[in-house]
Amino acid sequence: MPLDPGDESRRALVALEMKLSGDYLTPTLNGERYFNKPPLYNWIILGSYALFGSYSSFALRFPMLVSLLLFGLTIYAFVRRYTSPTVAFLAALMTLTTGRVLLYDSLFGLIEITYSWVTYTTMLLVFHFEQRQKYTLMYLSSYTLTAVGFMLKGLPSIAFEVLTLVGWLGYTRQWKRLLHPAHLAGVLLFVGLLTTYYVAYFSRNSIPLAEVAGVLFNESAKRTVAHFGIGPTVLHLFTFPVEVLYHFAPYLLLVALLFRPGTRAQVQQQPFIAFNALTFGLTVLVYWTSPQTYGRYLIGLMPLLLTVLAYLYVNHSTPTEPYRFWVERIWLVATGILAVGCWATLFVPATQQLPGMVWKTACISLGLALLVLQMVRQPANRLVWLVAVMLVIRLGFNWLVLPGRAAKRALYKQKTEEAVRPTLGSPLYAYRNTIVFDGGADLNTFHIEALRGDVLRRSTQKIRGAYYIADSANLVGEPYRIVRPITLFDRHSAYVIQFRDDDSTP
């Protein structure tokens, strides 16, 4: 699958420019400093580029795939230690096969999967070492991973660490543990790790600390009530639960189990389950109160909730009780509808021309139909069979949806490279505001820089012999000749041009 035009292109581009510039401390976009995210994930991507010896999409996504595997294994290891293999198996598989992860985030080389793994591990280490009364290890390990999380994504990691520590130690009436000397040691370790990077950064870049800190703060604050105001925030408080159910379907329908009489006591009697429930309830508030929240931000918190639901499903529910009965009926009906409805792809113009559509659709339909039968015959194992349903859906997604997307992205790559190939060996710039930092043009910029081995910088100067990428809005009144047309994402017409010699700077 070629590069996605969204945030994946930005991650790929920032890492590539580090490589091309030789400056591994200063993230840039089109040669201009980029503060929005700390550089750790860029370094990880660079390591993958070096491992595979290319800037391919697979090299970009390899760190995500490794993180996804380790994320699942980490969930299984922690949950199995404190509950049972069955609950651990279900919690891990549900996390990895939610609609959000299976059909979106597992496709792209984004920060979120790696960040989610680090965030979840940080939280669980607090519980693990607190239970063993090893408070020095609790603080040092969790603050070390908080520093890693900060270097991946910035300020949210600090909020998660504080909410986890204060929430759990407060719930267990251990307030004095917050004053343990190791807490100060953990904070100093966190500060020391970050200081090591930023001292090196500012030794290379003469810019105010307030400028970098301001961008990091704004990256978090721009999604909150401080930016959007009261109205959108109040609306988000009501729409957020529905959005979460949508993104992490189908398993979150099991939240119905939380509303049964006696559920609170069942959760509280098992410390590990109580920790998961409490920590999720506190940390999710970071996003529940932030109007501009994307589903992928919640991936690191989902294992906490899914562990609680898996525990209640396995240990405190039966197929005949109403709360579980109706949820499983929804699963059955939805799977049956998909088994029949997938045949509609034969009549959709975007898919009907794909090769092998009949046999592929038949396989998907038959697979889903057989799973419906298994769910009817084995009511005790319906959740396991639902995981299998999600895997069949992913197979259908690979066969019926991704080919069209791949063709479009491959075309952008091909056309972009064809347009700039005549510029090889000569300077190339983006003229004025033809390429802006809105994310869309990152796709073209990455392919251009990967082909040329040079950073595509923005410029307002007209240099003799240089080539430029410019659109008609930025060329009004300018004397130039068109070398090649180029289409910037998404359907933004522009040109590779050279200015006339009589109007260029020698």
C-alpha positions as CSV (number, residue, x, y, z in Angstrom):
1,M,0.0,0.0,0.0
2,P,1.6,3.3,-1.0
3,L,1.9,6.2,1.4
4,D,-1.3,7.7,2.9
5,P,-1.8,11.4,2.3
6,G,-2.7,12.1,5.9
7,D,-0.5,12.2,9.0
8,E,1.5,9.2,7.8
9,S,3.0,11.4,5.0
10,R,4.1,13.9,7.6
11,R,5.8,11.3,9.8
12,A,7.6,9.9,6.8
13,L,8.6,13.4,5.5
14,V,10.0,14.7,8.8
15,A,12.1,11.6,9.3
16,L,13.3,11.8,5.7
17,E,14.4,15.4,6.1
18,M,16.4,14.5,9.1
19,K,18.2,11.9,7.0
20,L,18.8,14.2,4.1
21,S,19.9,17.2,6.2
22,G,22.1,15.1,8.5
23,D,20.6,17.0,11.5
24,Y,19.0,14.3,13.7
25,L,18.1,16.8,16.5
26,T,16.0,19.2,14.5
27,P,12.8,18.0,13.0
28,T,11.8,20.1,9.9
29,L,9.1,20.3,7.2
30,N,10.3,21.7,3.9
31,G,13.5,22.7,5.7
32,E,11.6,24.8,8.3
33,R,11.7,23.9,11.9
34,Y,8.8,21.6,13.1
35,F,8.1,21.7,16.8
36,N,4.7,20.0,16.9
37,K,6.0,16.6,17.9
38,P,9.3,15.6,19.7
39,P,11.6,13.6,17.5
40,L,11.7,10.1,19.0
41,Y,9.3,8.5,16.5
42,N,11.3,10.1,13.7
43,W,14.4,8.4,15.0
44,I,12.5,5.1,15.1
45,I,11.5,5.5,11.5
46,L,15.0,6.4,10.5
47,G,16.2,3.1,12.1
48,S,13.7,1.2,10.0
49,Y,14.7,3.1,6.9
50,A,18.3,2.0,7.6
51,L,17.3,-1.6,8.4
52,F,15.5,-2.0,5.1
53,G,17.8,0.2,3.1
54,S,14.9,2.2,1.5
55,Y,12.2,4.8,2.1
56,S,9.5,2.3,1.3
57,S,6.0,2.3,2.9
58,F,6.8,-1.1,4.5
59,A,9.9,0.4,6.1
60,L,7.8,3.3,7.4
61,R,5.2,1.0,8.8
62,F,7.5,-1.7,10.3
63,P,7.8,0.1,13.7
64,M,4.1,0.2,13.9
65,L,3.8,-3.5,13.2
66,V,6.4,-4.4,15.8
67,S,4.7,-2.1,18.3
68,L,1.3,-3.6,17.6
69,L,2.6,-7.1,18.3
70,L,4.4,-6.0,21.5
71,F,1.2,-4.1,22.5
72,G,-0.9,-7.3,22.3
73,L,1.7,-9.4,24.1
74,T,2.0,-6.8,26.9
75,I,-1.7,-6.7,27.4
76,Y,-1.8,-10.5,27.6
77,A,1.1,-10.7,30.0
78,F,-0.3,-8.2,32.5
79,V,-3.9,-9.4,32.4
80,R,-2.9,-13.1,32.6
81,R,-0.8,-12.4,35.7
82,Y,-3.7,-10.9,37.6
83,T,-6.7,-12.6,36.2
84,S,-6.8,-15.7,33.9
85,P,-5.5,-16.8,30.5
86,T,-9.0,-16.6,29.0
87,V,-9.6,-13.0,30.1
88,A,-6.0,-12.0,29.0
89,F,-6.6,-13.7,25.6
90,L,-9.8,-11.9,25.0
91,A,-8.6,-8.5,26.3
92,A,-5.6,-8.6,24.0
93,L,-7.5,-9.8,20.9
94,M,-10.3,-7.3,21.4
95,T,-7.8,-4.5,21.6
96,L,-6.1,-5.5,18.4
97,T,-9.3,-6.2,16.4
98,T,-11.5,-3.2,17.3
99,G,-12.7,-1.5,14.2
100,R,-10.4,1.4,14.8
101,V,-7.2,-0.6,15.0
102,L,-8.0,-3.4,12.6
103,L,-9.4,-1.3,9.7
104,Y,-7.4,1.9,10.1
105,D,-4.5,2.4,12.5
106,S,-2.9,-1.0,11.7
107,L,-2.6,0.2,8.1
108,F,-0.4,3.3,8.7
109,G,3.0,4.2,10.0
110,L,1.6,6.6,12.7
111,I,2.8,7.3,16.2
112,E,-0.3,6.1,17.9
113,I,0.3,2.4,18.1
114,T,3.8,2.8,19.5
115,Y,2.6,5.6,21.8
116,S,-0.4,3.5,23.0
117,W,1.9,0.6,23.9
118,V,4.2,2.9,25.9
119,T,1.2,4.6,27.6
120,Y,-0.5,1.3,28.6
121,T,2.8,-0.2,29.9
122,T,3.4,3.0,32.0
123,M,0.0,2.7,33.7
124,L,0.3,-1.0,34.3
125,L,3.8,-0.7,35.8
126,V,2.3,1.6,38.4
127,F,-0.1,-1.1,39.5
128,H,2.4,-4.0,39.2
129,F,5.0,-2.4,41.4
130,E,2.5,-0.9,43.8
131,Q,1.1,-4.4,44.5
132,R,4.6,-5.6,45.2
133,Q,5.3,-2.6,47.4
134,K,8.3,-1.7,45.3
135,Y,7.8,2.0,45.2
136,T,11.2,3.0,43.9
137,L,10.8,0.8,40.9
138,M,7.2,2.0,40.4
139,Y,8.3,5.7,40.2
140,L,11.5,5.2,38.3
141,S,10.0,2.8,35.7
142,S,6.8,4.8,35.1
143,Y,8.6,8.2,34.9
144,T,11.1,6.7,32.5
145,L,8.3,5.6,30.2
146,T,6.6,8.9,30.7
147,A,9.7,10.6,29.3
148,V,9.6,8.1,26.4
149,G,5.9,9.0,25.8
150,F,6.7,12.7,26.0
151,M,9.4,12.3,23.4
152,L,6.9,10.5,21.2
153,K,3.9,12.8,21.5
154,G,4.4,15.6,24.1
155,L,2.3,16.7,27.1
156,P,-0.5,14.1,27.3
157,S,2.0,11.6,28.8
158,I,2.4,13.8,31.9
159,A,-1.3,14.0,32.4
160,F,-1.7,10.2,32.2
161,E,1.1,9.6,34.7
162,V,-0.3,12.1,37.2
163,L,-3.9,10.8,36.9
164,T,-2.7,7.2,37.2
165,L,-0.6,7.8,40.3
166,V,-2.9,10.1,42.1
167,G,-6.0,8.1,41.2
168,W,-4.8,4.7,42.3
169,L,-2.9,5.8,45.4
170,G,-5.8,8.0,46.4
171,Y,-8.3,5.1,45.8
172,T,-6.2,2.8,48.0
173,R,-5.8,5.5,50.7
174,Q,-2.0,5.6,50.2
175,W,-1.7,9.4,49.8
176,K,1.6,9.4,51.8
177,R,3.2,7.2,49.0
178,L,3.1,10.3,46.8
179,L,5.6,11.8,49.2
180,H,8.0,8.8,48.9
181,P,11.6,10.0,48.1
182,A,11.5,7.8,45.0
183,H,8.8,10.1,43.6
184,L,11.2,13.0,43.6
185,A,13.8,10.7,42.0
186,G,11.3,9.7,39.3
187,V,10.5,13.3,38.5
188,L,14.2,14.2,38.4
189,L,14.9,11.3,36.1
190,F,12.0,12.4,33.8
191,V,13.4,16.0,33.8
192,G,16.9,14.7,33.2
193,L,16.0,12.6,30.3
194,L,14.2,15.4,28.6
195,T,16.8,18.0,29.4
196,T,19.5,15.8,27.7
197,Y,17.7,16.1,24.4
198,Y,16.7,19.8,24.7
199,V,20.1,20.9,25.8
200,A,21.5,19.3,22.6
201,Y,18.7,20.8,20.6
202,F,19.2,24.3,21.8
203,S,23.0,24.0,21.4
204,R,22.3,23.6,17.6
205,N,19.3,25.9,17.3
206,S,19.4,29.5,18.6
207,I,15.7,30.0,19.3
208,P,13.9,30.8,22.6
209,L,12.8,27.9,24.8
210,A,9.4,29.6,25.1
211,E,8.8,29.2,21.3
212,V,9.3,25.4,21.5
213,A,7.3,25.0,24.7
214,G,4.5,27.2,23.3
215,V,4.1,25.0,20.2
216,L,4.0,21.8,22.4
217,F,1.5,23.4,24.7
218,N,-0.7,24.6,21.8
219,E,-0.6,21.2,20.2
220,S,-2.5,19.9,23.3
221,A,-4.5,23.1,24.1
222,K,-5.8,23.5,20.6
223,R,-8.1,20.5,21.1
224,T,-9.5,21.7,24.4
225,V,-12.2,24.1,25.8
226,A,-9.5,26.8,25.8
227,H,-9.6,26.8,22.0
228,F,-13.1,25.8,21.2
229,G,-15.1,27.5,23.9
230,I,-18.0,26.3,26.1
231,G,-20.6,25.4,23.4
232,P,-18.6,22.9,21.4
233,T,-17.2,21.4,24.6
234,V,-20.6,20.8,26.1
235,L,-21.8,19.2,22.8
236,H,-18.7,17.0,22.8
237,L,-19.5,15.7,26.3
238,F,-22.7,14.2,24.8
239,T,-21.3,13.0,21.5
240,F,-18.1,11.6,22.8
241,P,-19.5,8.3,24.1
242,V,-21.3,7.6,20.8
243,E,-18.1,8.3,18.9
244,V,-16.1,5.9,21.1
245,L,-18.7,3.2,20.6
246,Y,-18.4,3.7,16.9
247,H,-14.6,3.7,16.7
248,F,-14.1,0.7,18.9
249,A,-17.1,-1.4,17.7
250,P,-18.2,-4.1,18.1
251,Y,-16.8,-5.0,21.5
252,L,-17.8,-1.8,23.3
253,L,-21.4,-2.8,23.1
254,L,-20.4,-4.9,26.2
255,V,-20.5,-1.7,28.2
256,A,-24.1,-2.8,28.9
257,L,-22.6,-5.2,31.4
258,L,-21.5,-2.2,33.5
259,F,-25.1,-1.3,34.1
260,R,-26.1,-4.6,35.8
261,P,-27.0,-4.6,39.5
262,G,-23.9,-5.7,41.5
263,T,-21.3,-4.8,38.8
264,R,-19.6,-2.2,41.0
265,A,-19.0,-4.7,43.8
266,Q,-17.7,-7.3,41.3
267,V,-15.2,-4.7,39.9
268,Q,-14.1,-3.5,43.4
269,Q,-13.5,-7.0,44.8
270,Q,-10.7,-7.6,42.3
271,P,-7.9,-5.0,42.7
272,F,-6.5,-5.4,39.1
273,I,-10.0,-4.9,37.6
274,A,-10.6,-2.0,39.9
275,F,-7.3,-0.4,38.8
276,N,-8.2,-0.8,35.1
277,A,-11.7,0.7,35.6
278,L,-10.5,3.6,37.7
279,T,-7.5,4.5,35.5
280,F,-9.7,4.4,32.4
281,G,-12.3,6.5,34.0
282,L,-9.8,9.2,35.0
283,T,-7.5,9.2,31.9
284,V,-10.4,9.2,29.4
285,L,-11.4,12.6,30.8
286,V,-8.4,14.1,29.0
287,Y,-10.2,13.4,25.8
288,W,-13.8,13.5,26.9
289,T,-13.3,17.2,27.7
290,S,-11.4,17.9,24.5
291,P,-13.7,18.6,21.5
292,Q,-11.1,17.8,18.8
293,T,-10.4,14.2,19.7
294,Y,-9.6,11.6,17.2
295,G,-10.4,7.9,17.8
296,R,-6.8,6.9,17.5
297,Y,-5.9,8.9,20.6
298,L,-7.9,6.5,22.7
299,I,-6.1,3.3,21.6
300,G,-3.7,3.3,24.6
301,L,-6.7,3.6,27.0
302,M,-8.9,0.9,25.4
303,P,-7.1,-2.2,26.9
304,L,-8.1,-0.8,30.4
305,L,-11.8,-0.8,29.6
306,L,-11.7,-4.0,27.5
307,T,-10.0,-5.8,30.3
308,V,-12.9,-4.9,32.6
309,L,-15.4,-6.0,30.0
310,A,-13.6,-9.3,29.3
311,Y,-13.5,-10.0,33.0
312,L,-17.2,-9.4,33.5
313,Y,-18.1,-11.3,30.4
314,V,-16.1,-14.4,31.4
315,N,-16.6,-14.5,35.1
316,H,-19.9,-12.7,35.8
317,S,-22.3,-13.2,32.9
318,T,-24.2,-15.9,31.1
319,P,-25.6,-16.2,27.6
320,T,-29.1,-16.0,28.8
321,E,-29.0,-12.9,31.0
322,P,-30.6,-9.9,29.3
323,Y,-27.6,-7.5,29.3
324,R,-25.4,-10.0,27.4
325,F,-28.2,-11.7,25.5
326,W,-29.2,-8.6,23.5
327,V,-25.6,-7.5,22.8
328,E,-24.9,-10.9,21.3
329,R,-28.1,-10.8,19.3
330,I,-26.9,-7.5,17.8
331,W,-23.6,-9.2,16.9
332,L,-25.5,-12.1,15.3
333,V,-27.8,-9.9,13.2
334,A,-25.0,-7.5,12.2
335,T,-22.8,-10.4,11.0
336,G,-25.8,-11.9,9.1
337,I,-26.4,-8.6,7.4
338,L,-22.8,-8.3,6.4
339,A,-22.8,-11.9,5.0
340,V,-25.6,-10.9,2.6
341,G,-24.7,-7.3,2.1
342,C,-21.2,-7.9,1.0
343,W,-22.6,-9.0,-2.4
344,A,-23.5,-5.4,-3.1
345,T,-19.8,-4.8,-4.0
346,L,-20.6,-6.5,-7.3
347,F,-22.8,-3.6,-8.2
348,V,-20.6,-0.7,-6.9
349,P,-18.6,0.9,-9.7
350,A,-15.5,1.4,-7.5
351,T,-15.3,-2.4,-6.8
352,Q,-17.1,-4.3,-9.5
353,Q,-14.1,-4.0,-11.9
354,L,-11.6,-5.5,-9.5
355,P,-10.3,-8.9,-10.5
356,G,-11.8,-12.0,-8.9
357,M,-14.7,-10.1,-7.3
358,V,-17.2,-13.0,-7.5
359,W,-15.0,-15.6,-5.7
360,K,-13.6,-13.1,-3.2
361,T,-17.1,-11.9,-2.3
362,A,-18.3,-15.5,-2.1
363,C,-15.5,-16.4,0.3
364,I,-16.3,-13.4,2.6
365,S,-20.0,-14.2,2.5
366,L,-19.5,-17.9,3.2
367,G,-17.0,-17.2,6.0
368,L,-19.4,-14.8,7.8
369,A,-22.3,-17.2,7.3
370,L,-20.4,-20.0,8.9
371,L,-19.4,-17.8,11.8
372,V,-23.0,-16.9,12.4
373,L,-23.8,-20.6,12.6
374,Q,-20.9,-21.1,15.1
375,M,-22.2,-18.2,17.2
376,V,-25.6,-19.8,17.3
377,R,-24.3,-23.3,18.2
378,Q,-21.7,-22.2,20.8
379,P,-23.3,-19.4,22.8
380,A,-20.5,-19.6,25.5
381,N,-17.9,-18.8,22.8
382,R,-19.6,-16.0,21.0
383,L,-17.0,-13.4,21.8
384,V,-14.2,-15.6,20.4
385,W,-16.2,-16.1,17.2
386,L,-16.8,-12.4,17.0
387,V,-13.0,-11.9,16.9
388,A,-13.0,-14.3,14.0
389,V,-15.7,-12.2,12.3
390,M,-13.5,-9.1,12.6
391,L,-10.6,-11.0,11.0
392,V,-12.9,-12.0,8.0
393,I,-14.0,-8.4,7.7
394,R,-10.4,-7.3,7.6
395,L,-9.8,-9.9,4.8
396,G,-12.7,-8.5,2.9
397,F,-11.3,-5.0,3.5
398,N,-8.0,-6.0,2.0
399,W,-9.6,-7.6,-1.0
400,L,-12.4,-5.1,-1.8
401,V,-11.5,-1.7,-0.4
402,L,-7.7,-1.3,-0.3
403,P,-7.0,-2.0,-4.1
404,G,-8.8,1.2,-5.1
405,R,-7.0,3.3,-2.5
406,A,-3.7,1.8,-3.5
407,A,-4.2,2.6,-7.2
408,K,-5.0,6.3,-6.4
409,R,-1.9,6.7,-4.2
410,A,0.3,4.9,-6.6
411,L,-0.9,7.3,-9.3
412,Y,0.1,10.3,-7.2
413,K,3.5,8.8,-6.6
414,Q,4.0,8.1,-10.3
415,K,2.8,11.4,-11.6
416,T,4.8,13.4,-9.0
417,E,8.0,11.5,-9.9
418,E,7.4,12.0,-13.6
419,A,6.9,15.7,-13.1
420,V,10.1,16.4,-11.2
421,R,12.4,13.9,-12.9
422,P,13.7,16.6,-15.4
423,T,14.9,18.6,-12.3
424,L,17.4,16.0,-11.2
425,G,20.8,17.6,-10.7
426,S,19.4,21.1,-10.5
427,P,17.9,23.1,-7.6
428,L,14.1,22.8,-7.0
429,Y,12.0,24.9,-4.7
430,A,8.4,25.3,-3.8
431,Y,7.4,28.8,-4.8
432,R,5.8,31.1,-2.3
433,N,2.6,29.5,-0.8
434,T,2.1,26.8,-3.4
435,I,2.9,24.2,-0.7
436,V,1.5,25.0,2.7
437,F,1.8,23.1,6.0
438,D,-1.7,21.7,5.9
439,G,-0.6,18.1,5.6
440,G,-2.0,17.3,2.1
441,A,1.1,18.3,0.1
442,D,3.4,16.3,2.4
443,L,2.6,13.3,0.2
444,N,4.0,15.0,-2.9
445,T,6.9,16.5,-1.0
446,F,8.0,13.1,0.4
447,H,8.0,11.5,-3.1
448,I,9.9,14.5,-4.5
449,E,12.6,14.4,-1.8
450,A,12.9,10.6,-1.8
451,L,13.5,10.7,-5.6
452,R,15.9,13.7,-5.6
453,G,17.7,13.1,-2.3
454,D,17.3,16.7,-1.4
455,V,15.0,18.8,0.9
456,L,12.3,20.7,-1.0
457,R,12.5,24.2,0.5
458,R,10.1,27.0,0.1
459,S,11.4,30.2,-1.6
460,T,10.2,33.6,-2.8
461,Q,13.4,34.3,-4.7
462,K,13.7,33.6,-8.4
463,I,17.1,32.0,-9.0
464,R,18.5,31.5,-12.5
465,G,18.7,27.9,-13.6
466,A,16.5,26.7,-10.6
467,Y,13.2,24.9,-11.0
468,Y,10.1,25.7,-9.0
469,I,6.8,24.1,-8.1
470,A,4.1,26.7,-8.4
471,D,0.4,27.1,-8.9
472,S,-1.4,29.7,-11.0
473,A,-2.3,31.8,-7.9
474,N,1.4,32.3,-7.1
475,L,2.4,32.9,-10.7
476,V,0.1,35.9,-11.5
477,G,2.2,38.4,-13.5
478,E,5.3,36.3,-13.5
479,P,7.3,35.4,-16.7
480,Y,8.0,31.7,-16.7
481,R,8.0,28.5,-18.8
482,I,6.2,25.3,-17.9
483,V,8.4,22.2,-17.7
484,R,5.8,19.7,-16.5
485,P,2.3,19.9,-14.9
486,I,2.0,18.4,-11.5
487,T,-1.0,17.6,-9.3
488,L,-0.6,18.2,-5.6
489,F,-2.8,16.3,-3.2
490,D,-5.8,16.6,-3.3
491,R,-6.4,17.6,-7.0
492,H,-4.5,20.8,-6.6
493,S,-3.1,21.7,-10.1
494,A,0.4,23.2,-10.2
495,Y,3.4,23.2,-12.5
496,V,7.1,22.5,-12.5
497,I,8.4,25.8,-14.0
498,Q,11.5,27.9,-14.6
499,F,11.4,31.7,-14.5
500,R,12.6,33.6,-17.5
501,D,16.3,34.5,-17.3
502,D,15.7,38.2,-17.5
503,D,13.7,38.1,-14.2
504,S,15.9,35.8,-12.3
505,T,18.7,36.3,-9.7
506,P,22.1,35.1,-11.0
